[in-house]
Amino acid sequence: MKIHIDIECTPEEARAFLGLPDVAPMQTAVMDEMQKRMMASLAAMEPEQLIKTWLPAGIQGWEQLQKAFWSQMTKTARDKPSDE
């Protein structure tokens, strides 16, 4: 035997019926604080500062990749038997 029950209610009504706390004020406060902090961080970052912050990491990554590539090539050239 199957019983199917449809209940139409809002999330607020469901929380109240189940005895769950209303977290909407806390969510609003947290989101407001996050927005405030993000806006302050964005205001402090200028495009020039972003480039200076991000570029060295990118260049360093390319240099490491290049070093790894060349070390593999020189190792392969050394290990290759001569044709003599």
Biopython code that builds the backbone (N, CA, C, O; Angstrom):
import numpy as np
from Bio.PDB.StructureBuilder import StructureBuilder

atoms = [
    (1, "MET", "N", (0.844, -1.168, 0.000)),
    (1, "MET", "CA", (0.000, 0.000, 0.000)),
    (1, "MET", "C", (0.895, 1.238, 0.000)),
    (1, "MET", "O", (1.860, 1.322, 0.760)),
    (2, "LYS", "N", (0.566, 2.182, -0.850)),
    (2, "LYS", "CA", (1.328, 3.421, -0.937)),
    (2, "LYS", "C", (0.418, 4.591, -0.610)),
    (2, "LYS", "O", (-0.745, 4.647, -1.012)),
    (3, "ILE", "N", (0.984, 5.509, 0.124)),
    (3, "ILE", "CA", (0.265, 6.739, 0.442)),
    (3, "ILE", "C", (1.125, 7.891, -0.057)),
    (3, "ILE", "O", (2.319, 7.964, 0.236)),
    (4, "HIS", "N", (0.523, 8.759, -0.790)),
    (4, "HIS", "CA", (1.233, 9.907, -1.345)),
    (4, "HIS", "C", (0.569, 11.179, -0.815)),
    (4, "HIS", "O", (-0.628, 11.390, -1.005)),
    (5, "ILE", "N", (1.365, 12.028, -0.145)),
    (5, "ILE", "CA", (0.823, 13.259, 0.426)),
    (5, "ILE", "C", (1.607, 14.434, -0.135)),
    (5, "ILE", "O", (2.835, 14.451, -0.056)),
    (6, "ASP", "N", (0.923, 15.406, -0.693)),
    (6, "ASP", "CA", (1.536, 16.638, -1.173)),
    (6, "ASP", "C", (1.227, 17.740, -0.179)),
    (6, "ASP", "O", (0.074, 17.957, 0.193)),
    (7, "ILE", "N", (2.278, 18.435, 0.247)),
    (7, "ILE", "CA", (2.101, 19.551, 1.174)),
    (7, "ILE", "C", (2.661, 20.789, 0.503)),
    (7, "ILE", "O", (3.822, 20.813, 0.093)),
    (8, "GLU", "N", (1.852, 21.792, 0.396)),
    (8, "GLU", "CA", (2.296, 23.052, -0.184)),
    (8, "GLU", "C", (2.501, 24.050, 0.944)),
    (8, "GLU", "O", (1.563, 24.414, 1.652)),
    (9, "CYS", "N", (3.753, 24.486, 1.097)),
    (9, "CYS", "CA", (4.048, 25.505, 2.101)),
    (9, "CYS", "C", (5.341, 26.200, 1.711)),
    (9, "CYS", "O", (6.117, 25.696, 0.899)),
    (10, "THR", "N", (5.552, 27.332, 2.288)),
    (10, "THR", "CA", (6.777, 28.079, 2.017)),
    (10, "THR", "C", (7.897, 27.508, 2.883)),
    (10, "THR", "O", (7.620, 26.808, 3.857)),
    (11, "PRO", "N", (9.151, 27.791, 2.549)),
    (11, "PRO", "CA", (10.252, 27.331, 3.394)),
    (11, "PRO", "C", (10.126, 27.827, 4.834)),
    (11, "PRO", "O", (10.460, 27.105, 5.774)),
    (12, "GLU", "N", (9.649, 29.050, 5.004)),
    (12, "GLU", "CA", (9.481, 29.597, 6.349)),
    (12, "GLU", "C", (8.449, 28.792, 7.137)),
    (12, "GLU", "O", (8.649, 28.497, 8.315)),
    (13, "GLU", "N", (7.345, 28.441, 6.476)),
    (13, "GLU", "CA", (6.304, 27.648, 7.139)),
    (13, "GLU", "C", (6.834, 26.260, 7.496)),
    (13, "GLU", "O", (6.537, 25.742, 8.573)),
    (14, "ALA", "N", (7.614, 25.656, 6.602)),
    (14, "ALA", "CA", (8.170, 24.322, 6.875)),
    (14, "ALA", "C", (9.132, 24.371, 8.060)),
    (14, "ALA", "O", (9.101, 23.489, 8.918)),
    (15, "ARG", "N", (9.997, 25.409, 8.115)),
    (15, "ARG", "CA", (10.925, 25.543, 9.242)),
    (15, "ARG", "C", (10.172, 25.708, 10.557)),
    (15, "ARG", "O", (10.524, 25.094, 11.564)),
    (16, "ALA", "N", (9.141, 26.534, 10.541)),
    (16, "ALA", "CA", (8.357, 26.750, 11.766)),
    (16, "ALA", "C", (7.652, 25.461, 12.183)),
    (16, "ALA", "O", (7.608, 25.147, 13.373)),
    (17, "PHE", "N", (7.103, 24.715, 11.237)),
    (17, "PHE", "CA", (6.401, 23.469, 11.549)),
    (17, "PHE", "C", (7.351, 22.426, 12.133)),
    (17, "PHE", "O", (6.987, 21.701, 13.060)),
    (18, "LEU", "N", (8.580, 22.350, 11.586)),
    (18, "LEU", "CA", (9.556, 21.367, 12.062)),
    (18, "LEU", "C", (10.342, 21.861, 13.273)),
    (18, "LEU", "O", (11.122, 21.106, 13.854)),
    (19, "GLY", "N", (10.146, 23.105, 13.654)),
    (19, "GLY", "CA", (10.826, 23.640, 14.826)),
    (19, "GLY", "C", (12.262, 24.063, 14.554)),
    (19, "GLY", "O", (13.065, 24.173, 15.481)),
    (20, "LEU", "N", (12.589, 24.302, 13.286)),
    (20, "LEU", "CA", (13.945, 24.741, 12.944)),
    (20, "LEU", "C", (14.074, 26.248, 13.137)),
    (20, "LEU", "O", (13.091, 26.975, 12.997)),
    (21, "PRO", "N", (15.263, 26.717, 13.454)),
    (21, "PRO", "CA", (15.426, 28.153, 13.672)),
    (21, "PRO", "C", (15.390, 28.929, 12.357)),
    (21, "PRO", "O", (15.714, 28.401, 11.293)),
    (22, "ASP", "N", (14.995, 30.175, 12.458)),
    (22, "ASP", "CA", (14.990, 31.065, 11.300)),
    (22, "ASP", "C", (16.395, 31.635, 11.148)),
    (22, "ASP", "O", (16.831, 32.444, 11.967)),
    (23, "VAL", "N", (17.105, 31.217, 10.102)),
    (23, "VAL", "CA", (18.495, 31.644, 9.906)),
    (23, "VAL", "C", (18.616, 32.806, 8.916)),
    (23, "VAL", "O", (19.728, 33.229, 8.602)),
    (24, "ALA", "N", (17.502, 33.321, 8.426)),
    (24, "ALA", "CA", (17.538, 34.406, 7.443)),
    (24, "ALA", "C", (18.276, 35.641, 7.969)),
    (24, "ALA", "O", (19.081, 36.204, 7.227)),
    (25, "PRO", "N", (18.045, 36.097, 9.218)),
    (25, "PRO", "CA", (18.793, 37.270, 9.694)),
    (25, "PRO", "C", (20.308, 37.011, 9.750)),
    (25, "PRO", "O", (21.102, 37.899, 9.439)),
    (26, "MET", "N", (20.701, 35.800, 10.143)),
    (26, "MET", "CA", (22.123, 35.481, 10.202)),
    (26, "MET", "C", (22.720, 35.450, 8.796)),
    (26, "MET", "O", (23.813, 35.974, 8.580)),
    (27, "GLN", "N", (22.022, 34.847, 7.844)),
    (27, "GLN", "CA", (22.498, 34.811, 6.465)),
    (27, "GLN", "C", (22.648, 36.215, 5.898)),
    (27, "GLN", "O", (23.619, 36.507, 5.201)),
    (28, "THR", "N", (21.700, 37.070, 6.192)),
    (28, "THR", "CA", (21.759, 38.458, 5.719)),
    (28, "THR", "C", (22.964, 39.172, 6.311)),
    (28, "THR", "O", (23.667, 39.891, 5.601)),
    (29, "ALA", "N", (23.212, 38.982, 7.603)),
    (29, "ALA", "CA", (24.350, 39.627, 8.255)),
    (29, "ALA", "C", (25.669, 39.125, 7.682)),
    (29, "ALA", "O", (26.584, 39.912, 7.439)),
    (30, "VAL", "N", (25.766, 37.819, 7.468)),
    (30, "VAL", "CA", (26.997, 37.248, 6.922)),
    (30, "VAL", "C", (27.242, 37.749, 5.500)),
    (30, "VAL", "O", (28.364, 38.123, 5.157)),
    (31, "MET", "N", (26.211, 37.758, 4.686)),
    (31, "MET", "CA", (26.351, 38.226, 3.304)),
    (31, "MET", "C", (26.708, 39.709, 3.259)),
    (31, "MET", "O", (27.509, 40.121, 2.419)),
    (32, "ASP", "N", (26.133, 40.513, 4.139)),
    (32, "ASP", "CA", (26.476, 41.940, 4.194)),
    (32, "ASP", "C", (27.946, 42.128, 4.557)),
    (32, "ASP", "O", (28.636, 42.953, 3.958)),
    (33, "GLU", "N", (28.423, 41.366, 5.532)),
    (33, "GLU", "CA", (29.833, 41.460, 5.949)),
    (33, "GLU", "C", (30.763, 41.014, 4.824)),
    (33, "GLU", "O", (31.795, 41.640, 4.580)),
    (34, "MET", "N", (30.394, 39.928, 4.137)),
    (34, "MET", "CA", (31.216, 39.454, 3.019)),
    (34, "MET", "C", (31.277, 40.502, 1.913)),
    (34, "MET", "O", (32.340, 40.747, 1.344)),
    (35, "GLN", "N", (30.144, 41.115, 1.611)),
    (35, "GLN", "CA", (30.105, 42.131, 0.573)),
    (35, "GLN", "C", (30.972, 43.329, 0.969)),
    (35, "GLN", "O", (31.703, 43.870, 0.140)),
    (36, "LYS", "N", (30.891, 43.734, 2.223)),
    (36, "LYS", "CA", (31.680, 44.863, 2.706)),
    (36, "LYS", "C", (33.177, 44.571, 2.558)),
    (36, "LYS", "O", (33.934, 45.420, 2.088)),
    (37, "ARG", "N", (33.597, 43.374, 2.960)),
    (37, "ARG", "CA", (35.014, 43.012, 2.883)),
    (37, "ARG", "C", (35.494, 42.905, 1.439)),
    (37, "ARG", "O", (36.596, 43.344, 1.111)),
    (38, "MET", "N", (34.659, 42.319, 0.577)),
    (38, "MET", "CA", (35.048, 42.188, -0.831)),
    (38, "MET", "C", (35.171, 43.552, -1.496)),
    (38, "MET", "O", (36.099, 43.788, -2.270)),
    (39, "MET", "N", (34.253, 44.432, -1.201)),
    (39, "MET", "CA", (34.312, 45.768, -1.799)),
    (39, "MET", "C", (35.545, 46.524, -1.306)),
    (39, "MET", "O", (36.168, 47.251, -2.079)),
    (40, "ALA", "N", (35.903, 46.365, -0.033)),
    (40, "ALA", "CA", (37.104, 47.012, 0.493)),
    (40, "ALA", "C", (38.355, 46.449, -0.176)),
    (40, "ALA", "O", (39.288, 47.196, -0.473)),
    (41, "SER", "N", (38.383, 45.140, -0.414)),
    (41, "SER", "CA", (39.534, 44.521, -1.077)),
    (41, "SER", "C", (39.643, 44.979, -2.525)),
    (41, "SER", "O", (40.741, 45.239, -3.017)),
    (42, "LEU", "N", (38.519, 45.076, -3.199)),
    (42, "LEU", "CA", (38.544, 45.530, -4.591)),
    (42, "LEU", "C", (38.979, 46.983, -4.698)),
    (42, "LEU", "O", (39.694, 47.359, -5.627)),
    (43, "ALA", "N", (38.549, 47.789, -3.754)),
    (43, "ALA", "CA", (38.933, 49.196, -3.784)),
    (43, "ALA", "C", (40.431, 49.354, -3.557)),
    (43, "ALA", "O", (41.048, 50.273, -4.096)),
    (44, "ALA", "N", (41.019, 48.460, -2.760)),
    (44, "ALA", "CA", (42.447, 48.543, -2.465)),
    (44, "ALA", "C", (43.299, 48.036, -3.628)),
    (44, "ALA", "O", (44.470, 48.398, -3.743)),
    (45, "MET", "N", (42.722, 47.208, -4.482)),
    (45, "MET", "CA", (43.482, 46.633, -5.591)),
    (45, "MET", "C", (43.292, 47.464, -6.851)),
    (45, "MET", "O", (42.175, 47.621, -7.346)),
    (46, "GLU", "N", (44.368, 47.979, -7.348)),
    (46, "GLU", "CA", (44.349, 48.681, -8.621)),
    (46, "GLU", "C", (44.877, 47.728, -9.685)),
    (46, "GLU", "O", (45.614, 46.798, -9.357)),
    (47, "PRO", "N", (44.523, 47.933, -10.945)),
    (47, "PRO", "CA", (44.993, 47.033, -11.996)),
    (47, "PRO", "C", (46.523, 46.874, -12.022)),
    (47, "PRO", "O", (47.033, 45.775, -12.236)),
    (48, "GLU", "N", (47.237, 47.963, -11.805)),
    (48, "GLU", "CA", (48.703, 47.888, -11.804)),
    (48, "GLU", "C", (49.200, 46.978, -10.678)),
    (48, "GLU", "O", (50.125, 46.189, -10.870)),
    (49, "GLN", "N", (48.580, 47.095, -9.507)),
    (49, "GLN", "CA", (48.963, 46.264, -8.368)),
    (49, "GLN", "C", (48.641, 44.794, -8.640)),
    (49, "GLN", "O", (49.413, 43.913, -8.260)),
    (50, "LEU", "N", (47.518, 44.524, -9.287)),
    (50, "LEU", "CA", (47.164, 43.154, -9.631)),
    (50, "LEU", "C", (48.208, 42.537, -10.558)),
    (50, "LEU", "O", (48.617, 41.392, -10.364)),
    (51, "ILE", "N", (48.637, 43.292, -11.558)),
    (51, "ILE", "CA", (49.648, 42.790, -12.493)),
    (51, "ILE", "C", (50.947, 42.501, -11.759)),
    (51, "ILE", "O", (51.574, 41.467, -11.990)),
    (52, "LYS", "N", (51.354, 43.397, -10.883)),
    (52, "LYS", "CA", (52.590, 43.185, -10.124)),
    (52, "LYS", "C", (52.480, 41.971, -9.212)),
    (52, "LYS", "O", (53.463, 41.263, -8.995)),
    (53, "THR", "N", (51.279, 41.728, -8.676)),
    (53, "THR", "CA", (51.071, 40.597, -7.768)),
    (53, "THR", "C", (51.057, 39.279, -8.527)),
    (53, "THR", "O", (51.657, 38.303, -8.076)),
    (54, "TRP", "N", (50.387, 39.234, -9.665)),
    (54, "TRP", "CA", (50.198, 37.977, -10.381)),
    (54, "TRP", "C", (51.346, 37.637, -11.321)),
    (54, "TRP", "O", (51.666, 36.461, -11.494)),
    (55, "LEU", "N", (51.968, 38.631, -11.928)),
    (55, "LEU", "CA", (52.963, 38.375, -12.960)),
    (55, "LEU", "C", (54.191, 37.621, -12.474)),
    (55, "LEU", "O", (54.610, 36.685, -13.156)),
    (56, "PRO", "N", (54.791, 37.962, -11.350)),
    (56, "PRO", "CA", (55.977, 37.218, -10.942)),
    (56, "PRO", "C", (55.724, 35.719, -10.779)),
    (56, "PRO", "O", (56.596, 34.916, -11.111)),
    (57, "ALA", "N", (54.588, 35.336, -10.291)),
    (57, "ALA", "CA", (54.286, 33.910, -10.130)),
    (57, "ALA", "C", (54.220, 33.237, -11.494)),
    (57, "ALA", "O", (54.705, 32.118, -11.661)),
    (58, "GLY", "N", (53.620, 33.916, -12.473)),
    (58, "GLY", "CA", (53.538, 33.352, -13.818)),
    (58, "GLY", "C", (54.895, 33.214, -14.458)),
    (58, "GLY", "O", (55.192, 32.195, -15.081)),
    (59, "ILE", "N", (55.727, 34.236, -14.312)),
    (59, "ILE", "CA", (57.065, 34.189, -14.893)),
    (59, "ILE", "C", (57.889, 33.110, -14.212)),
    (59, "ILE", "O", (58.608, 32.368, -14.882)),
    (60, "GLN", "N", (57.796, 33.012, -12.914)),
    (60, "GLN", "CA", (58.547, 31.987, -12.182)),
    (60, "GLN", "C", (58.106, 30.594, -12.629)),
    (60, "GLN", "O", (58.941, 29.703, -12.779)),
    (61, "GLY", "N", (56.828, 30.402, -12.838)),
    (61, "GLY", "CA", (56.330, 29.109, -13.308)),
    (61, "GLY", "C", (56.891, 28.752, -14.670)),
    (61, "GLY", "O", (57.256, 27.602, -14.913)),
    (62, "TRP", "N", (56.962, 29.749, -15.576)),
    (62, "TRP", "CA", (57.523, 29.504, -16.903)),
    (62, "TRP", "C", (59.009, 29.180, -16.808)),
    (62, "TRP", "O", (59.503, 28.307, -17.521)),
    (63, "GLU", "N", (59.715, 29.875, -15.936)),
    (63, "GLU", "CA", (61.142, 29.601, -15.779)),
    (63, "GLU", "C", (61.372, 28.192, -15.252)),
    (63, "GLU", "O", (62.287, 27.505, -15.707)),
    (64, "GLN", "N", (60.566, 27.758, -14.310)),
    (64, "GLN", "CA", (60.700, 26.399, -13.782)),
    (64, "GLN", "C", (60.392, 25.364, -14.862)),
    (64, "GLN", "O", (61.078, 24.347, -14.961)),
    (65, "LEU", "N", (59.367, 25.618, -15.670)),
    (65, "LEU", "CA", (59.029, 24.710, -16.753)),
    (65, "LEU", "C", (60.175, 24.629, -17.754)),
    (65, "LEU", "O", (60.531, 23.546, -18.219)),
    (66, "GLN", "N", (60.740, 25.771, -18.077)),
    (66, "GLN", "CA", (61.852, 25.814, -19.025)),
    (66, "GLN", "C", (63.066, 25.067, -18.480)),
    (66, "GLN", "O", (63.711, 24.321, -19.217)),
    (67, "LYS", "N", (63.383, 25.256, -17.207)),
    (67, "LYS", "CA", (64.507, 24.546, -16.594)),
    (67, "LYS", "C", (64.280, 23.040, -16.620)),
    (67, "LYS", "O", (65.197, 22.279, -16.928)),
    (68, "ALA", "N", (63.062, 22.608, -16.299)),
    (68, "ALA", "CA", (62.752, 21.182, -16.319)),
    (68, "ALA", "C", (62.885, 20.618, -17.724)),
    (68, "ALA", "O", (63.416, 19.523, -17.906)),
    (69, "PHE", "N", (62.411, 21.353, -18.710)),
    (69, "PHE", "CA", (62.506, 20.923, -20.104)),
    (69, "PHE", "C", (63.959, 20.774, -20.525)),
    (69, "PHE", "O", (64.343, 19.753, -21.096)),
    (70, "TRP", "N", (64.771, 21.793, -20.244)),
    (70, "TRP", "CA", (66.179, 21.736, -20.652)),
    (70, "TRP", "C", (66.950, 20.666, -19.888)),
    (70, "TRP", "O", (67.848, 20.044, -20.456)),
    (71, "SER", "N", (66.631, 20.435, -18.629)),
    (71, "SER", "CA", (67.334, 19.382, -17.890)),
    (71, "SER", "C", (66.999, 18.013, -18.472)),
    (71, "SER", "O", (67.864, 17.139, -18.516)),
    (72, "GLN", "N", (65.762, 17.811, -18.920)),
    (72, "GLN", "CA", (65.401, 16.544, -19.557)),
    (72, "GLN", "C", (66.125, 16.387, -20.893)),
    (72, "GLN", "O", (66.592, 15.296, -21.220)),
    (73, "MET", "N", (66.219, 17.463, -21.661)),
    (73, "MET", "CA", (66.894, 17.388, -22.964)),
    (73, "MET", "C", (68.384, 17.097, -22.799)),
    (73, "MET", "O", (68.940, 16.274, -23.525)),
    (74, "THR", "N", (69.021, 17.760, -21.861)),
    (74, "THR", "CA", (70.461, 17.523, -21.676)),
    (74, "THR", "C", (70.707, 16.120, -21.126)),
    (74, "THR", "O", (71.700, 15.483, -21.479)),
    (75, "LYS", "N", (69.817, 15.638, -20.271)),
    (75, "LYS", "CA", (69.950, 14.278, -19.743)),
    (75, "LYS", "C", (69.801, 13.270, -20.872)),
    (75, "LYS", "O", (70.565, 12.308, -20.951)),
    (76, "THR", "N", (68.827, 13.482, -21.742)),
    (76, "THR", "CA", (68.609, 12.576, -22.865)),
    (76, "THR", "C", (69.807, 12.597, -23.803)),
    (76, "THR", "O", (70.220, 11.546, -24.293)),
    (77, "ALA", "N", (70.373, 13.775, -24.061)),
    (77, "ALA", "CA", (71.539, 13.886, -24.951)),
    (77, "ALA", "C", (72.743, 13.181, -24.338)),
    (77, "ALA", "O", (73.516, 12.552, -25.061)),
    (78, "ARG", "N", (72.920, 13.270, -23.027)),
    (78, "ARG", "CA", (74.050, 12.603, -22.362)),
    (78, "ARG", "C", (73.896, 11.092, -22.378)),
    (78, "ARG", "O", (74.870, 10.364, -22.569)),
    (79, "ASP", "N", (72.654, 10.617, -22.173)),
    (79, "ASP", "CA", (72.415, 9.189, -22.084)),
    (79, "ASP", "C", (72.349, 8.497, -23.436)),
    (79, "ASP", "O", (72.391, 7.269, -23.496)),
    (80, "LYS", "N", (72.248, 9.256, -24.524)),
    (80, "LYS", "CA", (72.142, 8.693, -25.849)),
    (80, "LYS", "C", (73.476, 8.071, -26.247)),
    (80, "LYS", "O", (74.510, 8.733, -26.166)),
    (81, "PRO", "N", (73.470, 6.805, -26.678)),
    (81, "PRO", "CA", (74.740, 6.186, -27.089)),
    (81, "PRO", "C", (75.253, 6.828, -28.371)),
    (81, "PRO", "O", (74.470, 7.210, -29.242)),
    (82, "SER", "N", (76.558, 6.940, -28.479)),
    (82, "SER", "CA", (77.151, 7.547, -29.678)),
    (82, "SER", "C", (77.129, 6.537, -30.819)),
    (82, "SER", "O", (77.032, 5.332, -30.586)),
    (83, "ASP", "N", (77.220, 7.029, -32.050)),
    (83, "ASP", "CA", (77.156, 6.198, -33.239)),
    (83, "ASP", "C", (78.512, 5.572, -33.601)),
    (83, "ASP", "O", (78.612, 4.862, -34.602)),
    (84, "GLU", "N", (79.506, 5.817, -32.835)),
    (84, "GLU", "CA", (80.857, 5.338, -33.172)),
    (84, "GLU", "C", (81.003, 3.877, -32.995)),
    (84, "GLU", "O", (82.079, 3.331, -33.237)),
]
sb = StructureBuilder()
sb.init_structure("model")
sb.init_model(0)
sb.init_chain("A")
sb.init_seg("    ")
for serial, (resi, resn, name, xyz) in enumerate(atoms, 1):
    if name == "N":
        sb.init_residue(resn, " ", resi, " ")
    sb.init_atom(name, np.array(xyz, "f"), 0.0, 1.0, " ", f" {name:<3s}", serial, name[0])
structure = sb.get_structure()
